[in-house]
């Protein structure tokens, strides 16, 4: 009995020493200053990052309920204002939502999108860029305003990308669009460009938030090593795990851009490793030091616009 207590005491001492070292390292890290844009080597996402599906459910004015199954496993259920219920991840992906999910008719505020429709004639000499917006445009239409991040400057983002000589293609998705089905639509358009003689390296798919998840599916479906992809505010650890479980891998040249303070994003490193030998070519990650978190997606900031342009023209 005494020997057992002695072993327990030694174990407690070792645990206390390890805890002290962890706290000391964290304190040193907090004192370091960082540049405006940091190009980082990819690394696994932090385990303690919040569940983006849970946070998104509550941010949209719903109530989150954690339920425990008979086997002890837990899952989040998003309780909607009308009393309906959605699995939190199904709600996050847009596969479940309030009743009457039909998109509202186009208004004068969305007429600018007519200049960004898929071209009726294809010029093989041009560079083409698809822009897939965030989910808030699905939910609110145009204009869309977040109480935390402000107005989603959709038109200004498209205008700025077009200034760099791209033929920009973008459209407003209907409310609660199915990510997989919409990805198939984009895949069809990309293949039409390829069949029209556009070199694969002159095609870039840019996705923001939910749009980034759709872009990942486009990459998976296309299996093209040369097409460029830019993911904005994506690759939270839970999303990466789900993609891996579903057998989704990346192909092409993939650039991830996140803000360091974005609770909804993380690293794609595990997805890169899962995608090895399946068509993944160049890949890189950029961590911005803007400090507005997911809000960087809402504005045409040079911090993410310029790296996107460089990636699309390499």
Residue pairs with C-beta under 8 A, 6 or more apart in sequence:
34 260
34 289
35 289
36 288
36 289
36 290
36 303
37 286
37 287
37 288
37 289
37 303
37 307
38 260
38 286
38 287
38 288
38 289
39 284
39 285
39 286
40 285
40 286
40 287
41 285
42 267
42 268
42 269
42 272
42 283
42 284
42 285
43 267
43 269
44 237
44 267
44 269
44 270
45 235
45 236
45 237
45 240
45 266
45 267
45 269
45 270
46 237
46 266
47 237
49 236
49 237
49 263
49 266
50 263
51 76
51 88
51 238
52 92
52 236
52 238
52 239
52 263
52 264
53 76
53 88
53 89
53 91
53 92
53 238
54 64
54 76
54 88
55 263
55 264
56 88
56 91
56 92
56 135
56 264
57 63
57 64
57 76
57 78
57 88
57 91
57 92
58 64
59 148
60 139
61 81
62 78
62 79
62 80
62 81
62 91
63 78
63 79
64 76
64 77
64 78
64 79
64 88
65 76
65 77
65 78
65 79
66 74
66 75
66 76
66 77
67 74
67 75
67 76
67 77
68 74
69 75
75 87
75 88
76 87
76 88
76 89
77 85
77 86
77 87
77 88
78 85
78 86
78 87
78 88
78 91
78 96
79 85
80 86
80 97
80 98
81 98
82 98
82 99
84 98
84 99
86 96
86 97
87 96
89 242
90 96
91 97
92 210
93 179
93 210
93 213
94 135
94 138
94 176
94 177
94 178
94 179
94 210
95 176
95 178
95 179
96 176
97 175
97 176
101 174
101 175
101 176
102 174
102 175
103 138
103 141
103 172
103 173
103 174
103 175
104 141
104 175
106 172
107 141
107 142
109 141
109 142
109 143
110 141
110 142
110 172
112 155
112 158
113 170
113 171
113 172
116 131
116 158
116 168
116 169
116 170
116 171
117 169
117 171
118 169
118 189
118 192
119 167
119 169
122 192
122 193
122 196
122 197
122 198
123 167
123 198
124 196
124 197
124 198
124 199
126 166
126 167
126 198
126 202
127 165
127 166
127 167
127 202
127 203
127 204
127 312
127 313
128 166
128 167
128 169
128 193
128 198
128 202
128 203
128 204
129 161
129 166
129 167
129 168
129 169
129 203
129 204
129 205
129 206
129 312
130 168
130 169
130 170
130 186
130 189
130 190
130 203
130 204
130 205
130 206
131 157
131 158
131 161
131 168
131 169
131 170
131 206
131 207
131 208
131 211
132 170
132 173
132 186
132 205
132 206
132 207
132 208
132 210
132 211
132 212
132 214
132 215
133 152
133 154
133 170
133 172
133 173
133 208
133 211
134 152
134 208
134 209
134 210
134 211
134 233
134 297
134 298
135 209
135 210
135 211
136 144
136 146
136 152
137 144
137 152
137 154
137 172
137 173
138 172
138 173
138 174
138 175
138 176
138 177
138 210
139 175
141 172
142 154
142 172
143 151
143 152
143 154
144 151
144 152
144 154
145 151
145 152
146 152
146 295
146 298
148 295
149 292
149 293
149 294
149 295
149 297
149 298
150 295
150 298
150 299
151 298
152 297
152 298
153 298
153 299
153 300
156 299
156 300
157 299
157 300
158 168
158 170
159 300
160 300
160 305
161 168
161 206
161 300
161 305
161 308
161 309
162 168
164 309
166 204
166 312
169 189
173 182
179 210
179 213
179 214
179 217
180 217
182 214
183 214
183 215
183 217
183 218
183 221
184 221
186 205
186 214
186 218
187 218
187 221
187 222
190 203
190 205
190 218
190 222
190 227
191 222
193 203
194 200
194 203
199 226
200 224
200 226
200 227
201 226
201 227
201 228
203 227
203 228
204 227
204 228
204 229
204 230
204 308
204 311
204 312
205 215
205 218
205 219
205 227
205 228
205 229
205 230
206 215
206 229
206 230
206 232
206 308
207 213
207 214
207 215
207 216
207 229
207 230
207 231
207 232
207 234
208 232
208 233
208 297
209 232
209 233
209 234
209 264
209 294
209 297
211 232
212 231
212 232
212 233
212 234
212 235
213 234
213 239
215 229
215 230
215 231
216 229
216 231
216 234
216 243
216 248
216 250
216 271
217 248
218 229
219 227
219 229
219 250
219 251
219 252
219 254
220 248
220 249
220 250
220 251
222 251
222 252
223 251
223 278
223 279
224 251
224 252
224 279
225 251
225 252
225 279
225 280
225 281
226 252
226 253
226 281
227 251
227 252
227 253
228 252
228 253
228 255
228 311
228 312
228 314
229 250
229 252
229 253
229 254
229 255
230 255
230 257
230 307
230 308
230 311
230 312
231 254
231 255
231 256
231 257
231 268
232 257
232 258
232 296
232 297
232 304
233 257
233 258
233 259
233 262
233 264
233 265
233 294
233 296
233 297
234 256
234 258
234 265
234 268
235 256
235 258
235 265
235 266
235 267
235 268
235 271
236 264
236 265
236 266
237 266
237 270
239 266
240 266
240 268
240 270
240 271
241 270
243 271
244 270
244 271
244 274
249 271
249 274
249 275
249 278
249 279
249 280
250 268
250 271
250 272
250 275
250 278
250 279
250 280
250 283
251 275
251 278
251 279
251 280
251 281
252 279
252 280
252 281
253 281
253 282
253 283
253 311
253 314
254 268
254 272
254 280
254 282
254 283
254 284
255 283
255 284
255 285
255 286
255 307
255 308
255 311
256 267
256 268
256 283
256 284
256 285
256 286
257 285
257 286
257 288
257 296
257 304
257 307
257 308
258 265
258 266
258 285
258 286
258 287
258 288
259 265
259 287
259 288
259 289
259 290
259 291
259 292
259 293
259 294
259 295
259 296
260 287
260 288
260 289
260 291
261 290
261 291
261 292
261 293
262 293
262 294
262 296
263 293
263 294
264 293
264 294
265 294
267 285
268 283
268 285
269 285
272 280
272 283
282 314
284 311
286 304
286 307
288 296
288 303
288 304
290 296
290 301
290 303
296 303
296 304
297 304
